[in-house]
Amino acid sequence: MTCIDNLSRGTRYHLAPHMGVSGFRFIEGDVLDPSALAHAFRSSDIEAVFHFAGRSAIHGIAASPPADLQDTFCTTFALLMKMREQRIQNLVFASSAAVYGNDSSTATDARLPVRPVSMYAAAKLASEAFISAFATSAGIRSWIFRLANLVGPGVTQGILHDFVDRLLLDPTRLRVLGHRSSRRPYLHVADALDAIMLAYLSTRDGELVKAFNLGAKTMLDVAQVAEIVAAEMGLAGIPIEFAQDAPAATGDIRSLSCDVSRIESLGWQCHRSSEEAIRAAVHEHLAWRCDTIGASAAPGDSFAAVTSATRTK
Ligand SMILES: NC(=O)c1ccc[n+]([C@@H]2O[C@H](COP(=O)([O-])OP(=O)(O)OC[C@H]3O[C@@H](n4cnc5c(N)ncnc54)[C@H](O)[C@@H]3O)[C@@H](O)[C@H]2O)c1
């Protein structure tokens, strides 16, 4: 297996368990760099491409339409061109439930009202369109997963990271940006990967392009996530302050739910509720932060160690 990542967001910490494993090859390179891509595709018997590269920062100073186009759409196009050139037959693509815009509560896999409200979501939807066209013209069989709010090892951004990092810097209170009642499902990456591999291995027949919603079955509002994160860090009861109780920022989706009946019909079960996924992910994120700053990750005192190391940096 070959993994190519430019490490713009990915980290060596998350790659470490795979480094040195027989058959695993890591290339630090950009999918948009033809020589790095050629290096990654040098083998003549590649069974499938799993395309998870993308750029999901859509707010504030991180918002950048050209960057969304490059990292979320152009990476897809570059990979499709390479696959066609080398006659690679199978593509797994990490799309997003964000393609539904604010209509997700009524969306099903069969009828898809798609109205993206962020450049990121538009780039995902454009990627899906090109995947569909390449399926017809180049016979590339594709599995599209519209993911909703991943948490867990390897995920490098999102509400959970924001809350944990804020509490590491100031454990006396948690300031929250955004609308307290925004409700979303939170899916642990382990459950997501189970679903992706199940669909990939069990649905080779039928339509060339298959789209699946992937999300947890339970939902949490922002206030609940804040309380769970604080409790897992041993800070239950600290003040949680909402900086604004206003409509969601541009590009944000106020509430999101998704119908996962298609993936469930293959036998997938989501093993963790949103709450269980968040609880596990808090400790997985703290372990990463401990490693980043060289603090002790001993069970039970990891928060204290990270907190004191973070504040003295
Ligand atoms: N995390 C979520 O909640 C969520 C929800 C819906 C969809 N997704 C999608 O799932 C995928 C994985 O999500 P994630 O949260 O792990 O995101 P992430 O940002 O942590 O991972 C994306 C990876 O792509 C790499 N990358 C970006 N541009 C690249 C380029 N031009 N060349 C090579 N590597 C590049 C980054 O370094 C990073 O390792 C992404 O495509 C994301 O858009 C994630």
The ligand as a Tripos MOL2 file, in Angstrom:
@<TRIPOS>MOLECULE
LIG
   44    48     1     0     0
SMALL
NO_CHARGES

@<TRIPOS>ATOM
      1 N1        -13.4570   15.1710    9.2980 N.am      1 LIG1
      2 C1        -14.7300   15.2750    8.9030 C.2       1 LIG1
      3 O1        -15.6360   15.5270    9.7060 O.2       1 LIG1
      4 C2        -15.0880   15.0670    7.4450 C.ar      1 LIG1
      5 C3        -16.4360   15.1820    7.0660 C.ar      1 LIG1
      6 C4        -16.7610   15.0200    5.7260 C.ar      1 LIG1
      7 C5        -15.7670   14.7240    4.8040 C.ar      1 LIG1
      8 N2        -14.4760   14.6200    5.1960 N.ar      1 LIG1
      9 C6        -13.4530   14.3340    4.1930 C.3       1 LIG1
     10 O2        -12.7540   13.1620    4.5380 O.3       1 LIG1
     11 C7        -11.3820   13.2840    4.1760 C.3       1 LIG1
     12 C8        -10.5140   13.0800    5.4130 C.3       1 LIG1
     13 O3        -10.9380   14.0070    6.4020 O.3       1 LIG1
     14 P1         -9.9950   14.4550    7.5890 P.3       1 LIG1
     15 O4        -10.8420   15.0810    8.6130 O.co2     1 LIG1
     16 O5         -9.0650   13.3380    7.9500 O.co2     1 LIG1
     17 O6         -9.2270   15.6360    6.8730 O.3       1 LIG1
     18 P2         -7.7310   16.0660    6.9980 P.3       1 LIG1
     19 O7         -7.6240   17.4790    6.5410 O.co2     1 LIG1
     20 O8         -7.1750   15.7380    8.3270 O.co2     1 LIG1
     21 O9         -7.0830   15.0910    5.9180 O.3       1 LIG1
     22 C9         -6.9010   15.4270    4.6050 C.3       1 LIG1
     23 C10        -5.4900   15.0000    4.2570 C.3       1 LIG1
     24 O10        -5.2220   15.4000    2.9180 O.3       1 LIG1
     25 C11        -3.9060   15.9170    2.8740 C.3       1 LIG1
     26 N3         -3.8620   16.7840    1.7020 N.ar      1 LIG1
     27 C12        -4.5920   17.9000    1.4820 C.ar      1 LIG1
     28 N4         -4.3040   18.4090    0.2710 N.ar      1 LIG1
     29 C13        -3.3810   17.5860   -0.2920 C.ar      1 LIG1
     30 C14        -2.7000   17.5570   -1.5360 C.ar      1 LIG1
     31 N5         -2.8770   18.5270   -2.4660 N.pl3     1 LIG1
     32 N6         -1.8020   16.5630   -1.7830 N.ar      1 LIG1
     33 C15        -1.5880   15.6020   -0.8420 C.ar      1 LIG1
     34 N7         -2.2120   15.5580    0.3510 N.ar      1 LIG1
     35 C16        -3.1040   16.5380    0.6250 C.ar      1 LIG1
     36 C17        -3.7150   16.6150    4.2230 C.3       1 LIG1
     37 O11        -2.3770   16.7720    4.6010 O.3       1 LIG1
     38 C18        -4.4480   15.6520    5.1560 C.3       1 LIG1
     39 O12        -3.6020   14.6260    5.6520 O.3       1 LIG1
     40 C19       -11.2160   14.6910    3.5740 C.3       1 LIG1
     41 O13       -11.3170   14.6020    2.1730 O.3       1 LIG1
     42 C20       -12.4100   15.4380    4.1180 C.3       1 LIG1
     43 O14       -12.8100   16.4930    3.2670 O.3       1 LIG1
     44 C21       -14.1150   14.7780    6.5000 C.ar      1 LIG1
@<TRIPOS>BOND
     1     1     2 1
     2     2     3 2
     3     2     4 1
     4     4     5 ar
     5     4    44 ar
     6     5     6 ar
     7     6     7 ar
     8     7     8 ar
     9     8     9 1
    10     8    44 ar
    11     9    10 1
    12     9    42 1
    13    10    11 1
    14    11    12 1
    15    11    40 1
    16    12    13 1
    17    13    14 1
    18    14    15 2
    19    14    16 1
    20    14    17 1
    21    17    18 1
    22    18    19 2
    23    18    20 1
    24    18    21 1
    25    21    22 1
    26    22    23 1
    27    23    24 1
    28    23    38 1
    29    24    25 1
    30    25    26 1
    31    25    36 1
    32    26    27 ar
    33    26    35 ar
    34    27    28 ar
    35    28    29 ar
    36    29    30 ar
    37    29    35 ar
    38    30    31 1
    39    30    32 ar
    40    32    33 ar
    41    33    34 ar
    42    34    35 ar
    43    36    37 1
    44    36    38 1
    45    38    39 1
    46    40    41 1
    47    40    42 1
    48    42    43 1
@<TRIPOS>SUBSTRUCTURE
     1 LIG1         1 GROUP 0 **** ****
